[in-house]
Amino acid sequence: MANDALLTQLQATWHRTIPVSQFMQITPEAYRDGTFSVSAPLAPNLNLHDTMFAGSIYTLMTLTGWGAVWLNQRLSEVEGDIVLAKADIRYLAPVDANPVAKVSWPEVDLTVLAEGQKAKVNLSVELYSGDRCCAKFEGTYVSLPQIK
């Protein structure tokens, strides 16, 4: 389980390096039993239909996957530069209540980063509005070892 300090550090990283995340008020909520959840209030992410803007949905889901990789690198005590290599999203229903994106961490060995190898992770992120799944995102993230 990631502690609150790691979640706070992740949010600060997002806000510093991806300014739209601060405007969207994206907040890492919890990482328990391999499931990472991230929220954003609906108000700053509305479209003309008073539902969540598709670009905000995509951004929230992309950052949820990216954040899961970042957290698991920290928990594995390795570092790497994380990039989204491939993504696919399906919008299933309008988001009309505060969204929560969730991703479960698969069995992936990130320690290869310490050996100078890249790590590749396929993640499935789901976005919920209340109890309804409104979007599904499939992303392939690659983490490149940092040369020191």
LUMDRENDO-327617 format. One record per atom (N, C-alpha, C, O): residue in three letters; residue number from 1; x, z, y; atom name. Coordinates in steps of 0.02 Angstrom, whole numbers. Layout:
N
code, pos, px, pz, py, site
ala, NUM, X, Z, Y, CA
...
***
This chain:
148
code, pos, px, pz, py, site
met, 1, 43, 0, -60, N
met, 1, 0, 0, 0, CA
met, 1, 45, 0, 62, C
met, 1, 92, 39, 67, O
ala, 2, 29, -43, 108, N
ala, 2, 67, -46, 171, CA
ala, 2, 44, 11, 216, C
ala, 2, -15, 26, 221, O
asn, 3, 92, 43, 248, N
asn, 3, 72, 97, 293, CA
asn, 3, 52, 72, 361, C
asn, 3, 63, 14, 378, O
asp, 4, 23, 116, 400, N
asp, 4, -2, 97, 466, CA
asp, 4, 54, 71, 511, C
asp, 4, 42, 27, 553, O
ala, 5, 114, 97, 503, N
ala, 5, 170, 74, 545, CA
ala, 5, 185, 0, 532, C
ala, 5, 199, -37, 579, O
leu, 6, 183, -21, 469, N
leu, 6, 194, -92, 454, CA
leu, 6, 139, -136, 482, C
leu, 6, 153, -190, 508, O
leu, 7, 77, -112, 478, N
leu, 7, 21, -151, 506, CA
leu, 7, 27, -157, 581, C
leu, 7, 13, -210, 610, O
thr, 8, 48, -103, 614, N
thr, 8, 58, -104, 686, CA
thr, 8, 115, -151, 704, C
thr, 8, 110, -188, 753, O
gln, 9, 169, -150, 665, N
gln, 9, 225, -195, 677, CA
gln, 9, 205, -268, 667, C
gln, 9, 226, -312, 705, O
leu, 10, 164, -282, 617, N
leu, 10, 139, -350, 606, CA
leu, 10, 98, -374, 665, C
leu, 10, 108, -430, 689, O
gln, 11, 53, -332, 690, N
gln, 11, 12, -352, 747, CA
gln, 11, 55, -366, 808, C
gln, 11, 44, -414, 844, O
ala, 12, 105, -324, 820, N
ala, 12, 150, -335, 877, CA
ala, 12, 189, -400, 869, C
ala, 12, 201, -436, 917, O
thr, 13, 209, -416, 807, N
thr, 13, 244, -479, 793, CA
thr, 13, 199, -538, 809, C
thr, 13, 219, -586, 842, O
trp, 14, 137, -535, 785, N
trp, 14, 89, -589, 800, CA
trp, 14, 81, -597, 876, C
trp, 14, 85, -653, 901, O
his, 15, 68, -542, 911, N
his, 15, 54, -546, 983, CA
his, 15, 115, -572, 1022, C
his, 15, 107, -608, 1071, O
arg, 16, 175, -555, 999, N
arg, 16, 235, -577, 1033, CA
arg, 16, 251, -650, 1019, C
arg, 16, 273, -686, 1063, O
thr, 17, 239, -673, 957, N
thr, 17, 261, -740, 937, CA
thr, 17, 205, -792, 935, C
thr, 17, 219, -852, 937, O
ile, 18, 143, -770, 932, N
ile, 18, 85, -816, 930, CA
ile, 18, 34, -789, 980, C
ile, 18, -12, -753, 961, O
pro, 19, 41, -806, 1044, N
pro, 19, 0, -777, 1097, CA
pro, 19, -76, -782, 1086, C
pro, 19, -112, -737, 1107, O
val, 20, -100, -835, 1054, N
val, 20, -172, -841, 1043, CA
val, 20, -199, -783, 1000, C
val, 20, -257, -765, 1006, O
ser, 21, -156, -754, 958, N
ser, 21, -179, -698, 916, CA
ser, 21, -199, -638, 959, C
ser, 21, -244, -601, 941, O
gln, 22, -165, -628, 1015, N
gln, 22, -183, -573, 1060, CA
gln, 22, -249, -588, 1096, C
gln, 22, -292, -545, 1101, O
phe, 23, -258, -650, 1119, N
phe, 23, -321, -668, 1152, CA
phe, 23, -379, -661, 1103, C
phe, 23, -433, -638, 1122, O
met, 24, -368, -682, 1040, N
met, 24, -420, -678, 989, CA
met, 24, -433, -606, 966, C
met, 24, -483, -592, 932, O
gln, 25, -387, -561, 983, N
gln, 25, -391, -490, 964, CA
gln, 25, -387, -481, 888, C
gln, 25, -423, -440, 859, O
ile, 26, -344, -520, 857, N
ile, 26, -334, -516, 784, CA
ile, 26, -299, -451, 767, C
ile, 26, -249, -433, 797, O
thr, 27, -328, -415, 718, N
thr, 27, -303, -349, 700, CA
thr, 27, -296, -343, 624, C
thr, 27, -344, -352, 587, O
pro, 28, -235, -327, 600, N
pro, 28, -228, -313, 529, CA
pro, 28, -262, -246, 515, C
pro, 28, -245, -195, 545, O
glu, 29, -309, -246, 468, N
glu, 29, -349, -186, 454, CA
glu, 29, -319, -142, 400, C
glu, 29, -309, -82, 410, O
ala, 30, -304, -171, 342, N
ala, 30, -281, -131, 286, CA
ala, 30, -246, -175, 234, C
ala, 30, -258, -236, 231, O
tyr, 31, -204, -143, 195, N
tyr, 31, -174, -175, 136, CA
tyr, 31, -176, -124, 80, C
tyr, 31, -135, -79, 76, O
arg, 32, -226, -132, 37, N
arg, 32, -237, -85, -18, CA
arg, 32, -246, -122, -84, C
arg, 32, -282, -172, -88, O
asp, 33, -212, -97, -134, N
asp, 33, -219, -125, -202, CA
asp, 33, -210, -200, -203, C
asp, 33, -245, -236, -239, O
gly, 34, -161, -225, -164, N
gly, 34, -146, -296, -164, CA
gly, 34, -191, -339, -122, C
gly, 34, -182, -400, -120, O
thr, 35, -240, -309, -88, N
thr, 35, -286, -348, -45, CA
thr, 35, -273, -331, 28, C
thr, 35, -275, -273, 48, O
phe, 36, -260, -383, 67, N
phe, 36, -246, -377, 138, CA
phe, 36, -307, -401, 177, C
phe, 36, -333, -455, 163, O
ser, 37, -330, -362, 225, N
ser, 37, -387, -382, 266, CA
ser, 37, -369, -381, 340, C
ser, 37, -332, -338, 363, O
val, 38, -397, -430, 375, N
val, 38, -382, -441, 446, CA
val, 38, -448, -456, 481, C
val, 38, -490, -492, 455, O
ser, 39, -457, -427, 541, N
ser, 39, -520, -438, 578, CA
ser, 39, -506, -466, 647, C
ser, 39, -449, -467, 671, O
ala, 40, -560, -489, 678, N
ala, 40, -559, -511, 748, CA
ala, 40, -631, -505, 773, C
ala, 40, -677, -523, 737, O
pro, 41, -640, -479, 832, N
pro, 41, -709, -475, 858, CA
pro, 41, -737, -545, 872, C
pro, 41, -699, -592, 887, O
leu, 42, -801, -551, 867, N
leu, 42, -833, -616, 876, CA
leu, 42, -831, -639, 949, C
leu, 42, -821, -698, 963, O
ala, 43, -839, -593, 996, N
ala, 43, -848, -611, 1067, CA
ala, 43, -795, -658, 1095, C
ala, 43, -814, -709, 1125, O
pro, 44, -730, -646, 1087, N
pro, 44, -681, -693, 1116, CA
pro, 44, -671, -756, 1075, C
pro, 44, -630, -799, 1093, O
asn, 45, -708, -763, 1021, N
asn, 45, -699, -820, 976, CA
asn, 45, -761, -862, 967, C
asn, 45, -768, -899, 918, O
leu, 46, -807, -856, 1014, N
leu, 46, -871, -892, 1009, CA
leu, 46, -866, -965, 1029, C
leu, 46, -823, -985, 1069, O
asn, 47, -911, -1005, 1000, N
asn, 47, -919, -1075, 1021, CA
asn, 47, -986, -1082, 1058, C
asn, 47, -1019, -1032, 1072, O
leu, 48, -1006, -1143, 1072, N
leu, 48, -1068, -1154, 1110, CA
leu, 48, -1131, -1136, 1071, C
leu, 48, -1185, -1133, 1100, O
his, 49, -1125, -1124, 1006, N
his, 49, -1183, -1105, 964, CA
his, 49, -1188, -1030, 954, C
his, 49, -1228, -1006, 914, O
asp, 50, -1145, -992, 989, N
asp, 50, -1141, -919, 981, CA
asp, 50, -1121, -898, 910, C
asp, 50, -1142, -846, 885, O
thr, 51, -1081, -941, 877, N
thr, 51, -1050, -924, 814, CA
thr, 51, -975, -932, 823, C
thr, 51, -952, -956, 875, O
met, 52, -936, -913, 774, N
met, 52, -863, -916, 781, CA
met, 52, -839, -988, 783, C
met, 52, -859, -1030, 743, O
phe, 53, -795, -1001, 830, N
phe, 53, -764, -1067, 840, CA
phe, 53, -722, -1084, 779, C
phe, 53, -685, -1041, 754, O
ala, 54, -727, -1146, 754, N
ala, 54, -691, -1167, 694, CA
ala, 54, -615, -1157, 701, C
ala, 54, -582, -1138, 653, O
gly, 55, -588, -1169, 760, N
gly, 55, -516, -1159, 771, CA
gly, 55, -497, -1086, 765, C
gly, 55, -442, -1070, 741, O
ser, 56, -541, -1041, 786, N
ser, 56, -528, -970, 779, CA
ser, 56, -530, -949, 705, C
ser, 56, -490, -908, 683, O
ile, 57, -577, -978, 668, N
ile, 57, -581, -964, 596, CA
ile, 57, -516, -985, 562, C
ile, 57, -487, -947, 524, O
tyr, 58, -494, -1045, 577, N
tyr, 58, -432, -1072, 547, CA
tyr, 58, -372, -1028, 565, C
tyr, 58, -331, -1012, 522, O
thr, 59, -368, -1009, 628, N
thr, 59, -312, -967, 651, CA
thr, 59, -313, -899, 616, C
thr, 59, -261, -876, 593, O
leu, 60, -371, -868, 614, N
leu, 60, -377, -802, 581, CA
leu, 60, -356, -806, 508, C
leu, 60, -320, -763, 483, O
met, 61, -378, -858, 473, N
met, 61, -362, -865, 402, CA
met, 61, -289, -882, 391, C
met, 61, -258, -858, 344, O
thr, 62, -261, -925, 433, N
thr, 62, -190, -942, 429, CA
thr, 62, -147, -880, 439, C
thr, 62, -100, -868, 401, O
leu, 63, -163, -840, 490, N
leu, 63, -123, -780, 503, CA
leu, 63, -133, -727, 450, C
leu, 63, -87, -687, 437, O
thr, 64, -191, -725, 418, N
thr, 64, -201, -677, 364, CA
thr, 64, -154, -693, 306, C
thr, 64, -122, -648, 278, O
gly, 65, -149, -757, 287, N
gly, 65, -102, -776, 235, CA
gly, 65, -30, -764, 255, C
gly, 65, 9, -737, 216, O
trp, 66, -13, -784, 316, N
trp, 66, 55, -773, 342, CA
trp, 66, 72, -699, 342, C
trp, 66, 127, -678, 323, O
gly, 67, 24, -658, 364, N
gly, 67, 34, -586, 367, CA
gly, 67, 44, -555, 298, C
gly, 67, 83, -508, 291, O
ala, 68, 9, -581, 248, N
ala, 68, 18, -556, 180, CA
ala, 68, 89, -570, 155, C
ala, 68, 120, -527, 123, O
val, 69, 115, -629, 171, N
val, 69, 184, -644, 152, CA
val, 69, 232, -597, 189, C
val, 69, 278, -569, 159, O
trp, 70, 222, -589, 253, N
trp, 70, 264, -546, 295, CA
trp, 70, 264, -475, 268, C
trp, 70, 318, -445, 260, O
leu, 71, 206, -448, 254, N
leu, 71, 201, -379, 228, CA
leu, 71, 237, -372, 161, C
leu, 71, 274, -323, 151, O
asn, 72, 228, -419, 117, N
asn, 72, 259, -415, 51, CA
asn, 72, 334, -424, 54, C
asn, 72, 370, -397, 13, O
gln, 73, 358, -463, 103, N
gln, 73, 430, -466, 113, CA
gln, 73, 457, -398, 134, C
gln, 73, 508, -375, 108, O
arg, 74, 422, -365, 181, N
arg, 74, 445, -300, 203, CA
arg, 74, 444, -249, 145, C
arg, 74, 490, -210, 137, O
leu, 75, 391, -251, 106, N
leu, 75, 384, -205, 50, CA
leu, 75, 436, -219, -5, C
leu, 75, 455, -174, -42, O
ser, 76, 458, -282, -10, N
ser, 76, 510, -301, -59, CA
ser, 76, 580, -293, -29, C
ser, 76, 630, -304, -64, O
glu, 77, 583, -275, 35, N
glu, 77, 646, -265, 71, CA
glu, 77, 689, -329, 73, C
glu, 77, 750, -327, 63, O
val, 78, 655, -385, 85, N
val, 78, 689, -449, 95, CA
val, 78, 663, -481, 159, C
val, 78, 610, -462, 184, O
glu, 79, 702, -528, 185, N
glu, 79, 681, -563, 246, CA
glu, 79, 682, -638, 235, C
glu, 79, 722, -664, 197, O
gly, 80, 636, -671, 269, N
gly, 80, 633, -744, 266, CA
gly, 80, 591, -770, 324, C
gly, 80, 550, -734, 352, O
asp, 81, 603, -833, 342, N
asp, 81, 564, -866, 394, CA
asp, 81, 505, -899, 361, C
asp, 81, 513, -946, 321, O
ile, 82, 444, -876, 377, N
ile, 82, 383, -898, 344, CA
ile, 82, 352, -956, 381, C
ile, 82, 343, -954, 442, O
val, 83, 335, -1009, 344, N
val, 83, 300, -1066, 372, CA
val, 83, 242, -1085, 327, C
val, 83, 245, -1075, 266, O
leu, 84, 190, -1111, 357, N
leu, 84, 134, -1138, 319, CA
leu, 84, 150, -1211, 303, C
leu, 84, 156, -1252, 349, O
ala, 85, 157, -1226, 239, N
ala, 85, 177, -1293, 219, CA
ala, 85, 118, -1339, 205, C
ala, 85, 122, -1400, 216, O
lys, 86, 63, -1310, 183, N
lys, 86, 4, -1350, 166, CA
lys, 86, -57, -1306, 171, C
lys, 86, -54, -1247, 153, O
ala, 87, -113, -1334, 195, N
ala, 87, -174, -1294, 201, CA
ala, 87, -235, -1337, 193, C
ala, 87, -236, -1396, 209, O
asp, 88, -287, -1305, 168, N
asp, 88, -352, -1337, 161, CA
asp, 88, -405, -1284, 175, C
asp, 88, -400, -1228, 150, O
ile, 89, -455, -1301, 214, N
ile, 89, -507, -1253, 231, CA
ile, 89, -576, -1284, 218, C
ile, 89, -586, -1344, 229, O
arg, 90, -621, -1242, 195, N
arg, 90, -691, -1263, 188, CA
arg, 90, -734, -1214, 228, C
arg, 90, -731, -1154, 217, O
tyr, 91, -773, -1241, 273, N
tyr, 91, -820, -1202, 313, CA
tyr, 91, -886, -1202, 276, C
tyr, 91, -916, -1255, 267, O
leu, 92, -909, -1144, 255, N
leu, 92, -968, -1139, 212, CA
leu, 92, -1032, -1118, 249, C
leu, 92, -1086, -1139, 230, O
ala, 93, -1025, -1077, 301, N
ala, 93, -1083, -1053, 338, CA
ala, 93, -1059, -1029, 406, C
ala, 93, -1001, -1012, 415, O
pro, 94, -1104, -1028, 456, N
pro, 94, -1085, -1003, 522, CA
pro, 94, -1067, -929, 519, C
pro, 94, -1095, -890, 481, O
val, 95, -1018, -910, 560, N
val, 95, -997, -840, 566, CA
val, 95, -1033, -813, 627, C
val, 95, -1017, -831, 684, O
asp, 96, -1082, -768, 615, N
asp, 96, -1121, -741, 671, CA
asp, 96, -1115, -666, 679, C
asp, 96, -1151, -635, 717, O
ala, 97, -1068, -636, 642, N
ala, 97, -1053, -564, 648, CA
ala, 97, -977, -558, 644, C
ala, 97, -943, -604, 621, O
asn, 98, -950, -502, 666, N
asn, 98, -877, -494, 667, CA
asn, 98, -846, -512, 600, C
asn, 98, -865, -483, 549, O
pro, 99, -799, -559, 599, N
pro, 99, -770, -583, 537, CA
pro, 99, -714, -538, 510, C
pro, 99, -680, -504, 548, O
val, 100, -708, -540, 444, N
val, 100, -652, -508, 410, CA
val, 100, -624, -558, 360, C
val, 100, -661, -582, 316, O
ala, 101, -560, -572, 365, N
ala, 101, -526, -617, 318, CA
ala, 101, -490, -574, 266, C
ala, 101, -461, -522, 283, O
lys, 102, -493, -595, 203, N
lys, 102, -462, -557, 149, CA
lys, 102, -422, -603, 104, C
lys, 102, -442, -660, 90, O
val, 103, -365, -577, 81, N
val, 103, -323, -613, 34, CA
val, 103, -295, -564, -16, C
val, 103, -275, -508, 2, O
ser, 104, -293, -585, -79, N
ser, 104, -262, -544, -132, CA
ser, 104, -194, -572, -147, C
ser, 104, -185, -633, -154, O
trp, 105, -145, -528, -153, N
trp, 105, -76, -549, -164, CA
trp, 105, -65, -564, -238, C
trp, 105, -79, -522, -281, O
pro, 106, -40, -624, -254, N
pro, 106, -26, -642, -323, CA
pro, 106, 42, -613, -345, C
pro, 106, 80, -587, -303, O
glu, 107, 57, -617, -408, N
glu, 107, 122, -596, -433, CA
glu, 107, 174, -648, -413, C
glu, 107, 179, -701, -444, O
val, 108, 212, -633, -361, N
val, 108, 263, -679, -336, CA
val, 108, 326, -639, -324, C
val, 108, 324, -585, -294, O
asp, 109, 382, -665, -347, N
asp, 109, 446, -631, -338, CA
asp, 109, 479, -655, -273, C
asp, 109, 505, -710, -269, O
leu, 110, 478, -612, -223, N
leu, 110, 508, -630, -159, CA
leu, 110, 582, -612, -155, C
leu, 110, 615, -630, -107, O
thr, 111, 607, -576, -205, N
thr, 111, 677, -556, -203, CA
thr, 111, 725, -615, -207, C
thr, 111, 785, -608, -195, O
val, 112, 699, -675, -225, N
val, 112, 742, -734, -226, CA
val, 112, 769, -749, -156, C
val, 112, 820, -783, -149, O
leu, 113, 734, -725, -105, N
leu, 113, 758, -735, -36, CA
leu, 113, 827, -702, -26, C
leu, 113, 869, -729, 9, O
ala, 114, 837, -645, -57, N
ala, 114, 901, -610, -51, CA
ala, 114, 957, -648, -86, C
ala, 114, 1016, -636, -72, O
glu, 115, 939, -694, -131, N
glu, 115, 988, -735, -167, CA
glu, 115, 999, -802, -133, C
glu, 115, 1034, -845, -159, O
gly, 116, 968, -811, -74, N
gly, 116, 976, -874, -36, CA
gly, 116, 929, -929, -57, C
gly, 116, 939, -987, -37, O
gln, 117, 878, -913, -96, N
gln, 117, 829, -963, -118, CA
gln, 117, 765, -956, -79, C
gln, 117, 748, -901, -55, O
lys, 118, 728, -1011, -72, N
lys, 118, 664, -1007, -38, CA
lys, 118, 611, -980, -87, C
lys, 118, 617, -987, -148, O
ala, 119, 560, -950, -58, N
ala, 119, 504, -924, -98, CA
ala, 119, 441, -963, -77, C
ala, 119, 430, -976, -18, O
lys, 120, 401, -981, -127, N
lys, 120, 339, -1018, -114, CA
lys, 120, 281, -977, -140, C
lys, 120, 282, -952, -197, O
val, 121, 228, -971, -99, N
val, 121, 170, -930, -117, CA
val, 121, 107, -969, -102, C
val, 121, 97, -993, -46, O
asn, 122, 63, -976, -152, N
asn, 122, -2, -1006, -142, CA
asn, 122, -53, -950, -134, C
asn, 122, -59, -906, -177, O
leu, 123, -90, -951, -78, N
leu, 123, -138, -898, -63, CA
leu, 123, -207, -926, -51, C
leu, 123, -216, -980, -23, O
ser, 124, -257, -888, -73, N
ser, 124, -327, -904, -61, CA
ser, 124, -355, -850, -15, C
ser, 124, -357, -791, -34, O
val, 125, -376, -870, 44, N
val, 125, -404, -824, 93, CA
val, 125, -478, -838, 100, C
val, 125, -499, -895, 103, O
glu, 126, -518, -785, 101, N
glu, 126, -590, -792, 112, CA
glu, 126, -609, -755, 176, C
glu, 126, -583, -702, 191, O
leu, 127, -655, -785, 214, N
leu, 127, -678, -754, 276, CA
leu, 127, -751, -734, 267, C
leu, 127, -794, -774, 248, O
tyr, 128, -764, -671, 283, N
tyr, 128, -831, -643, 275, CA
tyr, 128, -862, -627, 343, C
tyr, 128, -827, -605, 389, O
ser, 129, -927, -638, 347, N
ser, 129, -968, -616, 403, CA
ser, 129, -1021, -572, 371, C
ser, 129, -1068, -597, 341, O
gly, 130, -1013, -507, 378, N
gly, 130, -1054, -461, 338, CA
gly, 130, -1034, -469, 266, C
gly, 130, -975, -467, 249, O
asp, 131, -1083, -477, 222, N
asp, 131, -1069, -486, 150, CA
asp, 131, -1064, -559, 129, C
asp, 131, -1052, -574, 71, O
arg, 132, -1072, -605, 177, N
arg, 132, -1074, -677, 161, CA
arg, 132, -1005, -708, 171, C
arg, 132, -974, -700, 224, O
cys, 133, -982, -745, 120, N
cys, 133, -920, -782, 125, CA
cys, 133, -936, -846, 164, C
cys, 133, -976, -887, 143, O
cys, 134, -903, -854, 222, N
cys, 134, -918, -910, 267, CA
cys, 134, -865, -965, 267, C
cys, 134, -878, -1020, 291, O
ala, 135, -805, -949, 242, N
ala, 135, -752, -999, 240, CA
ala, 135, -702, -981, 185, C
ala, 135, -691, -922, 170, O
lys, 136, -672, -1033, 157, N
lys, 136, -619, -1024, 106, CA
lys, 136, -559, -1066, 127, C
lys, 136, -566, -1125, 146, O
phe, 137, -501, -1036, 123, N
phe, 137, -439, -1067, 146, CA
phe, 137, -389, -1063, 89, C
phe, 137, -378, -1009, 60, O
glu, 138, -358, -1119, 74, N
glu, 138, -303, -1121, 25, CA
glu, 138, -240, -1140, 62, C
glu, 138, -237, -1193, 94, O
gly, 139, -190, -1097, 59, N
gly, 139, -129, -1111, 95, CA
gly, 139, -67, -1102, 51, C
gly, 139, -64, -1058, 9, O
thr, 140, -19, -1147, 62, N
thr, 140, 46, -1140, 30, CA
thr, 140, 95, -1119, 84, C
thr, 140, 107, -1156, 132, O
tyr, 141, 123, -1060, 76, N
tyr, 141, 172, -1033, 123, CA
tyr, 141, 240, -1037, 91, C
tyr, 141, 248, -1023, 32, O
val, 142, 290, -1056, 130, N
val, 142, 358, -1057, 107, CA
val, 142, 398, -1010, 152, C
val, 142, 392, -1012, 213, O
ser, 143, 439, -969, 121, N
ser, 143, 482, -924, 158, CA
ser, 143, 554, -946, 144, C
ser, 143, 576, -949, 87, O
leu, 144, 589, -960, 198, N
leu, 144, 658, -983, 194, CA
leu, 144, 705, -924, 204, C
leu, 144, 695, -884, 249, O
pro, 145, 757, -919, 163, N
pro, 145, 803, -863, 170, CA
pro, 145, 838, -864, 238, C
pro, 145, 855, -918, 263, O
gln, 146, 849, -806, 266, N
gln, 146, 884, -802, 329, CA
gln, 146, 959, -796, 315, C
gln, 146, 980, -753, 276, O
ile, 147, 997, -840, 346, N
ile, 147, 1069, -840, 337, CA
ile, 147, 1099, -791, 387, C
ile, 147, 1086, -795, 447, O
lys, 148, 1138, -744, 362, N
lys, 148, 1169, -694, 407, CA
lys, 148, 1243, -701, 410, C
lys, 148, 1276, -663, 445, O
***
